[in-house]
Amino acid sequence: MLFNSIDFAVFLPVVFLLYWFATGHNLKVQNALIVVASYFFYGWWDWRFLSLILFSTVVDYTAALIIHKENNPLKRKLLLFISLAVNLGFLGFFKYYQFFIDNFIAVFKMFGHRFEAGSLSIILPVGISFYTFQTLSYTIDVYRRKLEPTRDFISFSAFVSFFPQLVAGPIERATNLLPQFYSKRSFDFTKAVDGMRQILWGLFKKMVIADNCAGFASDIFNNSYDANGSTLLFGAVFFAFQIYGDFSGYSDIAIGTSRLFGFELMRNFNFPYFSRDIAEFWRRWHISLSTWFRDYLYIPLGGSRGNKFSQIRNTMIIFIVSGFWHGANWTFIAWGALNALYFLPSLLSGKNRSNLDTVASGRTLPNLKELLAMLSTFALTVLAWIFFRASDLTHAFDYLSGIFSSTLFSSPDITEKTQAIATAVFILFLIIMEWRGRETQYALANFQSTHSRWQRHVFYYVIILLIFWYGGKEQEFIYFQF
């Protein structure tokens, strides 16, 4: 079920009303309702894959209880290994089976050997990377004795399948979300209004920004061999705002929806395109995944400790694995490796944590140094996104060579110029609003205190009208494929 669909527009108020008015505020009934609603939400896409969520839930629920009781270090490691193997085994089969088979065959052909292997038509379950990592973090934290395992199967099932963030995150930690299923929840009007405001802004970013940018980005990337340099550059920029509006828009809707039910999810985006270097960008982009890899891969490898070789190795590993997490294609691995190369100079010079504050904090505009730093970081990010969007490595390199050709300064050849100009205006509006709200949790978080009631209502109505008039055709969220 898509957030930007009529189905969800009916589903959400029905669940909301049942949750607050038909459960008698009974905690167990509320949690059970969340499980039922979440399974219905996911099953709306394909009910057959509900068994995967249930199986993953049972495996990690059981494994955590046994690990907690076991004191033998070897047995505890074996139990953790079983949990990791089962979860990652399912993820690897559905997401990477064909990738490894195709590359295995390609290697044999390089050495003059013919190798035949069966091809399977495997459907990738929506959100499998997200809920797999969520359950894995629970088991690992129990193994590390950082978390007591729960005996409440319904609460744990709700934690795993919680519908607002089930298919595209944020990837929640059990230490944050699971305890919220144990605590009695009461309706908070102020939080609910704030949640609705964040949902509205998320829908604007998805339907007005991302979906309109998607049309231009797809048209240019799919016909890149016939496009001049300036057109290709516009296509890359459109995609940069498409993926930001799409993914951060989903996170806004997920966080806002959770607040309607009395839950607080972790922040997933912190205005990443205002970053002054790549290290800051990765502290602000897809925060739940970045911190997951930091805590469960980077730090166990040694983190930034050790000699320069160890630091370079650990950085390359975490970025390449992060790229591979996104998809079974060499383009994602190249995207991860390129970001690692971007990151290494600041790491090796000890400047990777030099921009921890908000840019131009307390000021209306950035100074020239900050502006140039943001523009250069954004430019590097746009170039990296080309690998993310390209169909293969050849396409990515051809696209880049096309940008940096003599036609870069020619007039861009974009169809539907009026719509392109309108989309550019919407992007500018997005930048202005997010710049104004960059010191808050999301762009409209301080609207209640900084604008009068009539100003707020006019603004909300304008956003709603823009969504209905200029919202692109209903499209899935990009990160559903991951």
C-alpha positions in Angstrom: 0.0 0.0 0.0 1.4 3.4 -1.0 1.3 6.4 1.2 0.4 8.5 -1.8 -2.7 6.4 -2.7 -6.4 6.6 -2.2 -6.1 3.2 -0.4 -3.9 4.6 2.3 -6.1 7.7 2.6 -9.0 5.3 3.6 -6.8 2.9 5.6 -5.2 5.5 7.9 -8.3 7.2 9.3 -10.0 3.8 9.8 -7.1 2.4 11.8 -6.7 5.7 13.6 -10.4 5.6 14.8 -10.2 2.0 15.8 -7.0 2.5 17.6 -8.2 5.4 19.8 -11.9 4.7 20.1 -12.5 1.0 19.7 -9.7 -0.5 21.9 -10.7 1.1 25.2 -7.1 2.3 25.5 -6.2 -1.3 26.3 -2.5 -1.6 25.6 -2.5 -5.2 24.5 -5.5 -4.6 22.2 -3.9 -1.6 20.7 -0.7 -3.5 20.0 -2.7 -6.4 18.5 -4.5 -3.9 16.3 -1.2 -2.5 15.1 0.0 -6.0 14.1 -3.2 -6.8 12.2 -3.2 -3.4 10.5 0.5 -3.7 9.6 0.0 -7.2 8.1 -3.0 -5.9 6.2 -0.9 -2.9 5.0 1.9 -5.1 3.8 -0.4 -7.9 2.4 -2.1 -5.3 0.3 1.0 -5.5 -1.9 1.4 -9.3 -1.9 -0.1 -11.4 0.9 2.3 -14.3 0.1 5.3 -12.5 1.6 3.6 -12.1 5.0 5.1 -15.5 5.9 8.6 -14.0 5.5 7.8 -11.3 8.1 6.2 -13.8 10.4 9.1 -16.2 10.1 11.7 -13.5 10.7 9.7 -12.4 13.8 9.6 -15.9 15.2 13.2 -16.7 14.5 14.6 -13.5 16.2 12.1 -13.6 19.1 13.1 -17.2 19.9 16.8 -16.7 19.3 17.0 -13.7 21.6 15.3 -15.5 24.4 17.6 -18.5 24.1 20.7 -16.3 23.7 19.8 -14.4 26.9 19.5 -17.6 28.9 22.7 -19.1 27.6 25.9 -18.4 29.4 28.3 -20.5 27.4 30.1 -18.0 25.0 30.5 -20.6 22.2 26.8 -21.6 22.3 25.8 -17.9 22.4 27.9 -17.2 19.3 26.4 -20.2 17.5 22.9 -19.1 18.3 23.7 -15.6 17.0 25.2 -17.1 13.9 22.1 -19.1 13.2 19.9 -16.0 13.5 22.3 -14.0 11.2 22.4 -16.9 8.7 18.6 -17.3 8.5 17.9 -13.6 8.2 20.8 -12.8 5.8 20.1 -16.0 4.0 16.6 -15.0 3.0 17.8 -11.5 2.2 20.6 -12.9 0.0 18.4 -15.3 -1.8 15.7 -12.9 -2.7 17.9 -9.9 -3.4 21.2 -11.2 -4.7 20.8 -14.7 -6.1 20.5 -13.7 -9.7 23.4 -11.2 -9.3 25.8 -13.8 -8.1 24.7 -16.4 -10.7 25.1 -13.9 -13.6 28.6 -12.8 -12.4 29.6 -16.4 -11.8 28.7 -17.2 -15.4 30.5 -14.1 -16.6 33.8 -15.1 -14.8 33.7 -18.6 -16.4 33.2 -17.0 -19.9 36.2 -14.7 -19.3 38.4 -17.9 -19.1 36.8 -19.5 -22.1 34.5 -21.9 -20.2 30.8 -22.2 -20.9 28.7 -22.6 -17.8 24.9 -22.9 -17.7 22.8 -22.1 -14.7 19.1 -21.9 -14.2 17.5 -18.5 -13.9 14.7 -18.0 -11.4 12.0 -15.3 -11.6 12.4 -14.1 -8.0 10.2 -11.3 -6.8 12.0 -9.0 -4.3 9.8 -8.6 -1.2 9.1 -5.0 -0.5 11.1 -3.7 2.4 12.9 -6.9 3.2 16.3 -5.1 3.7 14.6 -2.7 6.2 12.8 -5.2 8.5 15.7 -7.7 8.2 18.2 -5.1 9.6 15.7 -4.1 12.2 15.3 -7.6 13.6 19.0 -8.3 13.3 19.9 -5.3 15.5 17.5 -6.6 18.2 19.2 -10.0 18.3 22.7 -8.5 18.2 21.9 -6.1 21.1 20.5 -9.0 23.2 23.7 -10.9 22.4 25.8 -8.0 23.5 23.7 -7.8 26.7 22.7 -4.2 25.8 19.0 -5.1 25.8 16.7 -7.5 27.7 14.7 -9.7 25.4 11.0 -9.4 25.4 8.6 -12.2 26.2 5.6 -10.3 24.8 5.3 -11.8 21.3 2.6 -9.3 20.2 4.7 -6.3 21.2 7.7 -7.7 19.3 5.6 -8.5 16.3 4.3 -4.9 16.3 7.9 -3.7 16.6 9.0 -5.7 13.5 5.9 -5.0 11.3 4.9 -1.4 12.4 3.3 -0.3 9.2 4.5 3.4 9.0 8.1 2.4 8.7 7.8 -1.2 7.6 8.8 -1.0 3.9 11.3 1.9 3.8 12.3 2.8 7.3 13.6 4.5 9.3 15.4 1.3 10.4 14.5 1.5 14.1 16.5 0.1 17.0 14.7 -2.0 19.5 16.2 0.1 22.3 14.1 3.1 21.0 10.9 1.7 19.5 10.2 -1.6 21.4 9.8 0.0 24.8 7.2 2.3 23.4 4.9 -0.8 22.8 5.1 -1.5 26.6 4.0 2.0 27.7 0.4 3.1 27.9 -0.3 5.7 25.2 -2.8 8.5 25.4 -3.9 10.8 22.5 -1.9 14.0 22.4 -3.6 16.6 20.2 -0.5 18.8 19.8 1.6 15.8 18.7 -1.2 14.6 16.3 -1.4 18.1 14.7 2.4 18.1 14.3 2.3 14.7 12.8 -0.3 15.8 10.2 1.9 18.8 9.4 4.9 16.5 8.8 2.7 14.1 6.7 1.6 17.1 4.5 5.2 18.2 4.0 6.2 14.6 3.2 3.4 14.3 0.6 4.5 17.6 -1.0 8.1 16.4 -1.3 7.0 13.1 -2.8 4.2 14.1 -5.1 5.2 17.6 -6.2 9.0 17.4 -6.0 10.0 13.8 -6.5 7.3 12.6 -8.9 7.7 15.6 -11.2 11.5 15.3 -11.1 11.1 11.6 -11.9 9.6 12.2 -15.3 12.4 14.5 -16.4 15.2 12.3 -14.9 13.8 9.1 -16.4 13.4 10.7 -19.8 17.0 12.1 -19.8 18.7 9.0 -18.3 16.8 6.7 -20.7 17.8 8.8 -23.7 21.2 9.9 -22.5 23.2 8.8 -25.6 21.3 11.4 -27.7 21.5 14.3 -25.1 24.0 17.1 -24.8 26.0 17.9 -21.7 23.8 20.5 -20.3 20.7 18.3 -20.6 22.5 15.5 -18.9 23.5 17.8 -16.1 19.9 18.8 -15.6 18.9 15.2 -15.6 21.4 14.4 -12.8 20.2 17.4 -10.7 16.6 16.4 -11.3 17.4 12.9 -10.0 19.2 14.3 -7.0 16.0 16.1 -5.9 13.8 13.2 -7.0 15.6 10.7 -4.6 15.7 13.3 -1.8 12.1 14.3 -2.1 11.1 10.6 -2.5 13.0 9.1 0.4 12.9 11.9 2.9 9.2 12.5 2.0 8.6 8.8 2.9 10.4 9.3 6.2 8.4 12.4 7.0 5.1 10.6 6.3 6.3 7.6 8.4 7.3 9.7 11.3 4.2 11.9 11.1 1.9 8.9 10.9 3.6 7.3 13.9 3.0 10.4 16.0 -0.7 10.0 15.3 -0.6 6.7 17.2 1.6 8.0 20.0 5.0 6.8 18.8 8.3 8.6 18.2 10.5 7.3 15.4 14.1 8.3 14.9 15.0 11.1 12.5 16.2 9.8 9.1 17.1 13.0 7.3 18.6 16.2 8.6 18.7 18.6 5.5 21.6 16.7 3.8 21.9 19.0 0.8 23.0 21.8 3.2 26.1 19.8 4.1 29.6 21.4 3.9 31.5 18.2 3.3 30.8 14.5 2.5 31.3 13.4 6.1 28.6 15.8 7.2 26.3 14.7 4.3 26.5 11.1 5.5 25.6 12.2 9.0 22.5 13.8 7.6 21.4 11.3 4.9 19.5 8.1 5.7 20.7 8.4 9.3 19.1 5.1 10.4 21.1 3.1 7.9 24.4 5.1 8.4 24.3 4.6 12.1 23.3 0.9 11.7 26.4 0.2 9.7 28.5 2.4 12.1 27.4 0.4 15.2 27.2 -3.1 13.8 30.0 -3.1 11.1 32.3 -0.1 11.2 33.0 0.0 15.0 33.4 -3.8 15.3 36.0 -3.6 12.4 37.9 -1.1 14.5 36.3 2.1 13.3 38.8 5.0 13.1 41.2 3.4 15.5 44.4 1.8 14.3 46.8 2.9 11.5 46.0 4.7 8.3 45.6 1.4 6.4 43.0 0.1 8.9 41.1 3.4 8.6 41.1 3.3 4.8 40.1 -0.4 4.8 37.2 0.1 7.3 35.9 3.1 5.4 36.0 1.3 2.1 34.2 -1.7 3.5 31.4 0.2 5.1 30.7 2.3 2.0 30.9 -0.6 -0.4 28.6 -2.8 1.8 26.2 0.2 2.1 26.2 0.5 -1.7 25.6 -3.3 -2.1 22.8 -3.1 0.5 20.9 -0.8 -2.0 20.8 -3.3 -4.8 22.3 -6.2 -6.7 24.1 -4.1 -9.3 27.7 -3.0 -9.8 26.5 0.5 -10.1 25.5 0.6 -6.4 28.9 -0.8 -5.4 30.6 1.9 -7.5 28.4 4.5 -5.9 29.5 3.3 -2.5 33.2 3.2 -3.5 33.0 6.7 -4.9 31.5 8.1 -1.7 34.3 6.3 0.2 36.9 8.1 -2.0 35.1 11.4 -1.3 35.2 10.7 2.4 38.8 9.5 2.8 40.5 12.9 2.6 38.6 14.4 5.5 39.1 11.2 7.5 42.8 11.0 7.0 43.2 14.7 7.7 41.2 14.4 10.9 38.5 16.8 9.6 35.7 14.4 9.2 33.9 15.8 12.3 34.7 19.5 11.7 31.1 20.3 10.7 28.9 19.0 13.5 26.8 22.2 13.9 24.0 23.5 11.7 25.3 25.6 8.8 24.9 29.4 9.4 23.3 28.7 12.8 21.4 31.8 14.0 21.9 33.6 10.7 19.6 34.2 7.7 22.2 33.5 5.1 25.5 31.6 4.8 28.8 33.3 4.3 30.7 32.9 1.0 32.8 30.0 2.4 29.8 28.1 3.6 28.0 28.6 0.4 30.9 27.4 -1.7 31.3 24.4 0.6 27.6 23.5 0.3 27.7 23.9 -3.5 30.8 21.8 -4.0 29.4 19.0 -1.7 26.2 19.0 -3.6 28.0 18.8 -6.9 30.0 15.8 -5.8 26.8 14.2 -4.5 25.0 14.8 -7.8 27.9 13.1 -9.7 27.8 10.1 -7.4 24.0 9.8 -7.9 24.6 9.2 -11.6 26.1 5.8 -10.7 23.0 5.1 -8.4 20.6 5.9 -11.3 22.4 4.5 -14.3 21.4 1.0 -15.6 25.0 -0.2 -15.6 28.6 1.0 -15.3 29.0 1.6 -19.0 25.9 3.8 -18.9 27.2 5.7 -15.9 30.6 6.4 -17.4 29.1 7.4 -20.8 26.7 9.7 -18.9 29.6 11.4 -17.1 31.7 11.8 -20.2 28.6 13.3 -21.9 28.4 15.9 -19.1 32.0 16.9 -19.3 32.0 17.4 -23.1 32.0 20.5 -25.2 28.2 20.5 -25.2 28.0 21.3 -21.5 27.5 25.0 -22.2 25.0 24.5 -25.0 21.3 25.0 -24.5 19.6 22.1 -22.7 17.1 20.1 -24.8 14.3 19.4 -22.4 10.8 18.5 -23.5 7.8 20.2 -21.8 9.8 23.3 -20.8 6.9 24.9 -19.0 6.5 21.9 -16.7 10.3 21.8 -16.2 10.3 25.5 -15.2 7.4 24.9 -12.8 9.3 21.9 -11.3 12.4 24.1 -10.9 10.3 26.7 -9.1 9.0 24.0 -6.7 12.5 22.9 -6.0 13.5 26.5 -5.2 10.5 26.7 -2.9 11.6 23.4 -1.2 15.1 24.8 -0.7 13.8 28.1 0.8 11.4 26.3 3.2 14.0 23.8 4.3 16.7 26.4 4.7 14.3 28.4 7.0 13.6 25.3 9.1 17.1 23.7 9.0 17.6 24.1 12.8 14.4 22.1 13.5 13.4 18.5 13.1 11.7 19.1 9.7 11.0 22.2 7.6 7.6 23.0 9.1 8.3 22.0 12.7 8.3 25.6 14.1 5.2 26.8 12.1 3.0 26.7 15.1 5.0 29.2 17.0 6.3 31.5 14.1 3.2 32.0 12.1 -0.3 33.1 12.9 -3.3 30.8 12.5 -4.5 32.4 9.2 -1.0 32.3 7.7 -0.6 28.6 8.6 -4.0 27.7 7.1 -3.3 29.6 3.9 0.0 27.9 3.6 -1.5 24.4 4.2 -4.3 25.0 1.7 -1.7 26.1 -0.9 0.4 23.0 -0.3 -2.8 20.8 -0.6 -3.7 22.5 -3.9 -0.2 22.0 -5.3 -0.4 18.3 -4.4 -3.7 17.9 -6.2 -2.8 20.1 -9.2 0.9 19.4 -9.8 1.4 16.1 -8.1 2.8 13.6 -10.6 1.0 10.4 -11.4 1.0 7.9 -8.5 4.4 6.2 -8.3 6.0 3.8 -5.9 8.7 5.1 -3.6 12.3 4.6 -4.9 13.4 2.8 -1.8 10.7 0.1 -2.1 13.1 -1.7 -4.4 15.7 -1.9 -1.7 
